[in-house]
Amino acid sequence: MIYLLSLVILILLFAVGTLLRKVYDLKLDKPSPEADGRDNPLKTTWGKFDELLTSLLTIHEIGIVNAGEIKKEEFYQTVVESACELISSPRGSLMIHDPIADELRICASRNISKDVIENTRIKPGLGIAGRAFQTGETIFVTDPAQNTQYKDFIGKEEQKEPFIAIPLKLKDKPFGVLNLHLSVEKESFTDYDLKFLTLLAGETAITLENIKLYESLENFYLEMVQTLARVIDAKDSYTGDHAGRARQKARRLAEELHMPEQMLRYVEYAALLHDIGKIGIDGAILSKPGKLSQEEYEEIKKHPAIGYQILSPIHFLGPVSQMVLYHQEWFNGMGYPEGLKGEEIPLGARIVATIDAWDAMRSDRPYRKALSVDIAEDQLVKGSGKQFDPDVVKAFLKLEKEGWPPAAK
């Protein structure tokens, strides 16, 4: 429903923009007799409307196209910057309600001091922003210095300009407040300012809901992936929590290799699911204590392709399915299923291959006891450039020596 509403808004924006542009083209070059050389009002109005369209489309694109690639903090900052540019405001802030603490906090700002940002905590109903949030009505303050509610909660000399507090609402329920200060060049906020900001606030609310829906979907997929991983571990009895260990190391190693944030999640999921294809392999082969026959080995070699067949129909897991398919490829081209070589192999698959091999060497197998750290390290080094990507091995061993500290977030 949210996506449909966003699409309708986008279509309307384009339609209105096209209509006004036609009017603009017809009338812009016809100066009115009363203008006397002054700026053409239509030109000025169109310029502001064009800025509004740009801002709305930017926010819309974040919600529809880039919902999974942008952090909320970055989105909030985009909203503040867009709003300030739209009405030429020197400073502004966006406050979001924390339902647990039941207070509004500044999540993004322009030209607001760090002290104000860190110390501003407003309860619903208190202060200007608190009243705007509680009532759901826009509040305009003409003289903050004489307003005790504003002074008590902000109280900084830097903020003497008149300002407007606009509640951000979704389904008539406020979830935050957008505060914008008046430029010294302007006597007051205009009707256009208010209308434009109201449209911007509405698109912000819809976009934020899209981001929340995407995050909920991400959490659902993660829970699904974790469940599947437990099924894999139960199927292949020697592994224990193999998938869980692989997941933690895969994400950290991907961070060390400077992979994009979105790819970190894909690598994490691939580490959890890289052996999902073993669901289709005879359990007697997986748990066989002795050496596998050639026929049995050929059967085992099918598990990456089976995993790919299971995951590839799920659109969200498309990149993950590729990593699963190729995690048994060798850096020198001697692996399977396709004999890919070097950087033809997805980096995520190369990461999973190194971690998978390490965990296999460090685990008890049906046919041998776990190898020592020294022996496992020696095997990785020997396989570097042959079975494994040298850069991945180097980063992996570096993290092993450091004790795998958690990555800074």
C-alpha positions in Angstrom: 0.0 0.0 0.0 2.8 2.4 0.9 4.6 1.7 -2.4 1.4 2.2 -4.4 0.8 5.5 -2.6 4.4 6.6 -3.3 4.0 5.7 -7.0 0.8 7.8 -7.2 2.5 10.7 -5.6 5.4 10.4 -8.1 3.1 10.4 -11.1 1.2 13.4 -9.7 4.4 15.3 -9.2 5.5 14.7 -12.8 2.0 15.6 -14.1 1.8 18.8 -12.1 5.4 19.7 -13.0 4.7 19.2 -16.7 1.5 21.3 -16.6 3.1 24.2 -14.7 6.1 24.1 -17.0 3.7 24.6 -20.0 2.2 27.6 -18.2 5.6 28.8 -17.4 6.8 28.6 -21.0 3.7 30.5 -22.2 3.9 33.4 -19.7 7.4 33.8 -18.5 8.5 35.8 -21.5 5.5 38.1 -21.4 6.4 40.8 -18.8 3.4 42.4 -17.1 3.0 46.2 -17.5 3.2 46.5 -13.7 6.5 44.7 -13.4 8.6 47.8 -14.3 11.8 45.8 -14.5 11.2 43.9 -11.4 11.6 40.1 -11.2 8.9 38.2 -13.0 6.7 36.7 -10.2 6.0 33.6 -12.3 9.7 33.0 -12.8 10.3 33.2 -9.1 7.4 30.9 -8.3 8.4 28.4 -10.9 12.0 28.4 -9.5 10.7 27.5 -6.0 8.4 24.9 -7.4 11.2 23.4 -9.4 13.3 23.2 -6.1 10.4 21.5 -4.4 10.1 18.9 -7.2 13.8 18.2 -7.0 13.6 17.8 -3.2 10.6 15.5 -3.4 12.0 13.4 -6.1 15.3 13.0 -4.2 13.5 11.8 -1.1 11.2 9.6 -3.2 14.1 7.9 -4.8 15.7 7.2 -1.5 12.5 5.4 -0.3 11.8 3.5 -3.5 15.1 2.8 -5.0 17.7 3.1 -2.3 15.8 2.1 0.8 18.2 -0.8 1.5 21.3 1.2 0.8 20.9 4.3 3.0 21.0 4.7 6.7 18.2 6.5 8.5 20.7 9.2 9.8 21.7 9.9 6.2 18.1 10.1 5.1 17.2 12.5 8.0 20.1 14.7 7.0 18.9 14.8 3.4 15.5 15.9 4.6 16.9 18.8 6.7 19.2 19.9 3.9 16.4 19.8 1.3 14.0 21.8 3.6 16.6 24.4 4.4 17.5 24.9 0.7 13.8 25.0 -0.3 13.0 28.0 1.9 16.5 29.5 2.2 16.6 28.7 5.9 20.0 29.2 7.6 19.5 26.4 10.1 17.1 23.6 10.9 16.7 20.3 12.7 14.7 17.1 12.5 13.6 15.5 15.7 12.3 12.0 16.0 10.3 10.6 18.8 11.8 7.8 20.9 8.8 5.8 22.1 10.8 4.0 24.8 12.1 7.2 26.5 9.0 9.1 25.3 11.0 12.1 24.1 12.0 13.9 21.0 15.7 14.0 20.0 17.6 15.8 17.3 18.6 13.2 14.6 19.8 15.6 11.9 20.5 19.3 11.7 22.1 22.2 9.8 24.1 24.9 11.7 22.9 23.7 15.2 25.6 23.4 17.8 26.8 20.1 19.1 25.9 21.1 22.6 22.3 21.7 21.6 22.1 18.5 19.7 23.4 16.4 22.5 21.4 18.0 25.3 18.0 18.6 23.7 15.5 16.1 25.0 11.8 17.2 24.7 8.8 15.4 26.1 5.6 15.4 24.0 3.5 18.5 24.9 6.5 20.5 26.3 8.3 23.1 24.3 7.4 24.3 20.9 8.5 21.0 19.2 6.8 19.0 21.9 3.5 20.8 21.4 3.7 20.5 17.6 4.3 16.8 18.0 1.5 16.3 20.5 -1.1 18.4 18.7 -0.1 17.4 15.2 -0.4 21.1 14.2 2.3 23.4 12.7 3.5 26.1 15.1 5.2 29.4 14.1 7.2 31.3 16.7 7.8 34.9 15.8 10.1 35.8 18.7 11.9 32.9 20.3 13.7 35.2 22.8 10.4 36.0 24.4 9.0 32.5 24.3 9.8 30.8 27.6 8.9 27.3 26.3 11.4 27.7 23.5 14.1 29.2 25.7 13.8 26.6 28.4 14.4 23.8 26.0 16.9 25.3 23.5 18.2 28.4 25.2 21.1 29.2 22.9 22.0 32.6 21.6 22.7 31.2 18.2 18.9 30.6 17.7 17.1 33.9 17.9 15.4 33.8 14.5 11.7 33.1 14.1 11.1 29.5 13.3 8.5 27.0 12.3 7.9 23.5 13.8 6.1 21.1 11.4 5.0 17.7 12.7 5.9 14.7 10.7 2.9 12.4 10.5 2.0 9.0 9.1 -1.6 8.0 9.1 -2.3 11.1 11.2 0.1 9.9 13.9 3.1 12.2 14.5 6.5 10.5 14.7 8.8 13.6 14.6 9.1 17.3 14.1 10.9 19.4 11.4 12.1 22.7 12.8 13.3 25.5 10.4 14.5 29.0 11.2 13.7 32.1 9.2 16.4 33.8 7.1 17.3 37.3 8.2 16.6 38.4 4.6 12.9 37.4 5.0 10.3 39.1 7.1 8.2 35.9 7.6 7.4 32.5 6.2 5.2 32.7 3.1 2.2 30.6 2.3 4.3 28.9 -0.4 6.9 28.1 2.2 4.3 26.4 4.4 2.7 24.5 1.5 6.0 23.4 0.2 7.2 22.2 3.6 4.0 20.4 4.2 4.4 18.5 1.0 8.0 17.7 1.9 7.0 16.5 5.3 4.4 14.2 3.8 6.9 12.6 1.4 9.4 12.3 4.2 6.8 10.3 6.3 6.0 8.0 3.4 9.7 7.4 2.6 10.6 6.7 6.2 7.8 4.1 6.3 9.3 2.5 3.2 12.6 2.3 4.9 11.1 0.8 8.0 9.2 -1.8 5.9 12.5 -2.6 4.1 14.2 -3.1 7.5 11.4 -5.4 8.6 11.8 -7.4 5.4 15.5 -7.6 6.0 14.9 -8.9 9.6 12.5 -11.5 8.2 15.0 -12.7 5.7 17.7 -12.9 8.3 15.5 -15.0 10.5 14.7 -17.2 7.6 18.4 -17.5 6.7 19.3 -18.4 10.3 16.6 -21.1 10.4 17.9 -22.6 7.1 21.5 -22.5 8.5 20.4 -24.5 11.5 18.8 -27.0 9.2 22.1 -27.3 7.3 24.1 -27.8 10.6 21.6 -30.5 11.7 22.0 -32.3 8.3 25.8 -32.2 8.4 26.4 -33.4 11.9 30.1 -32.6 12.2 29.7 -28.9 11.7 27.9 -28.0 15.0 27.6 -24.2 14.7 29.7 -24.0 11.6 27.3 -21.6 9.8 27.1 -19.3 12.8 30.9 -19.1 13.1 31.2 -18.5 9.4 28.7 -15.7 9.5 30.5 -13.7 12.1 33.9 -14.0 10.5 32.6 -13.4 6.9 31.1 -10.1 7.8 34.2 -8.9 9.7 36.5 -10.1 6.8 34.3 -8.3 4.3 34.6 -5.1 6.3 38.4 -5.6 6.4 38.3 -5.8 2.6 36.2 -2.6 2.4 33.2 -4.1 0.8 30.1 -1.8 0.5 27.5 -2.0 3.3 24.9 -3.8 1.2 27.5 -6.4 0.2 28.4 -7.0 3.9 24.9 -8.4 4.4 25.0 -10.5 1.3 28.4 -12.0 2.4 27.0 -12.6 5.8 24.0 -14.5 4.4 26.2 -16.4 2.0 28.4 -17.6 4.9 25.2 -18.8 6.6 23.8 -20.5 3.5 26.9 -21.7 1.6 26.2 -25.3 2.4 22.4 -25.2 2.0 22.7 -27.5 -1.1 23.8 -30.3 1.2 20.1 -30.7 2.0 19.9 -32.5 -1.3 22.9 -34.8 -0.6 22.5 -38.3 1.0 23.1 -38.0 4.7 25.1 -41.3 4.6 27.7 -39.6 2.3 27.9 -36.5 4.5 28.6 -38.5 7.7 30.8 -41.2 6.1 33.8 -41.7 8.4 36.2 -42.9 5.7 37.4 -41.6 2.4 34.7 -40.9 -0.2 34.6 -42.9 -3.4 34.8 -41.0 -6.7 31.1 -41.4 -7.2 30.4 -40.1 -3.7 32.7 -37.1 -4.3 30.9 -36.3 -7.5 27.7 -36.3 -5.5 29.1 -33.9 -2.9 30.2 -31.6 -5.7 26.6 -31.0 -6.6 25.8 -29.1 -3.4 26.8 -25.6 -4.7 24.5 -25.9 -7.7 21.7 -27.3 -5.5 22.2 -24.3 -3.2 22.0 -22.0 -6.1 18.8 -23.6 -7.4 17.2 -23.1 -3.9 18.2 -19.5 -3.4 18.2 -17.9 -6.9 14.3 -17.7 -7.2 14.4 -15.4 -4.1 15.0 -12.0 -5.6 16.5 -10.5 -2.5 19.0 -13.4 -2.3 20.2 -13.1 -5.9 23.8 -12.0 -5.1 23.9 -14.5 -2.3 23.0 -17.4 -4.6 26.0 -16.4 -6.8 28.3 -16.6 -3.8 26.9 -20.0 -2.8 27.3 -21.3 -6.3 31.0 -20.4 -6.6 32.3 -20.9 -3.0 34.1 -24.1 -4.2 35.9 -22.4 -7.1 39.7 -22.2 -6.8 41.7 -19.0 -7.4 43.8 -20.9 -10.0 40.7 -22.1 -11.9 40.9 -25.7 -10.7 37.7 -25.7 -8.6 34.1 -26.4 -9.4 31.4 -26.1 -10.7 32.5 -23.9 -13.6 36.3 -23.6 -13.2 36.3 -19.8 -12.7 39.6 -18.2 -12.0 40.9 -15.2 -10.0 38.5 -12.2 -9.9 36.0 -14.1 -12.1 35.0 -15.5 -8.8 32.8 -13.1 -6.8 34.7 -11.7 -3.8 32.0 -12.9 -1.4 32.5 -16.4 -2.7 36.3 -16.1 -2.2 35.7 -14.9 1.4 33.4 -17.8 2.1 35.8 -20.3 0.6 38.6 -19.2 2.9 36.5 -19.2 6.0 34.9 -22.5 5.1 38.2 -24.2 4.6 39.6 -22.8 7.9 36.5 -23.9 9.9 36.7 -27.3 8.3 40.4 -27.7 9.3 39.7 -26.5 12.8 36.8 -28.8 13.3 36.6 -32.6 14.1 35.6 -34.5 11.0 34.2 -38.0 10.8 37.6 -39.2 9.5 40.1 -37.0 11.6 40.5 -34.7 14.6 40.7 -30.9 14.2 44.0 -29.5 13.0 46.0 -27.2 15.2 46.1 -23.5 14.6 49.7 -23.6 13.3 48.9 -26.4 10.8 45.7 -24.7 9.6 47.6 -21.4 9.1 50.3 -23.3 7.1 47.6 -24.9 4.9 46.0 -21.5 4.2 49.4 -20.0 3.3 50.2 -22.9 1.0 46.8 -22.6 -0.7 47.2 -18.9 -1.2 47.2 -18.1 -4.9 46.1 -21.7 -5.7 42.9 -22.5 -3.9 42.5 -19.2 -2.1 42.6 -15.5 -3.0 46.0 -14.2 -1.6 44.4 -10.9 -0.4 41.6 -12.7 1.4 44.1 -15.1 3.1 46.3 -12.2 4.2 43.4 -10.3 5.7 42.0 -13.4 7.3 45.3 -14.3 9.0 45.7 -10.7 10.1 42.3 -10.8 11.9 43.1 -14.2 13.4 46.3 -12.8 15.0 44.3 -9.8 16.3 41.7 -12.1 17.8 38.9 -10.9 15.5 37.8 -7.7 17.4 34.3 -6.4 16.6 34.3 -3.9 13.7 33.5 -0.3 14.6 30.0 0.8 13.5 
